[in-house]
């Protein structure tokens, strides 16, 4: 399941609430284009050295993303509006990847914040 929050939502409160609930919250911020968003995921999630900076590698890395045992993993993609405005195709691809991984993993929930 994916939660979408817009620029006028209480996004920071949402993130704080997830942490308060004891969830393992991982925040990825921004990305202006394909390369930028892949870099944002690589640095924001501290992806392994084998991460190949392409869509397939992002899918594989998210499938393998480790969270604390028994704790829900909350992946928050913040400041996604820039990519949506500049490269709608890349934005849609990231959403597809995030939703696919969220569907495959019972322990992962995704929030996309378009501010």
ABEGO torsion letter per residue (X at the ends): XBBBBBAABBAAAAAAAAAAAGBBBBBBBEEABAAAAAAAAAAAAGBBAABAGBAAAAAAAAAABBBBBGBBBBBBBBGAAAAAAABAAAAAAAAAAAAAAAAABAABBBBBBBX
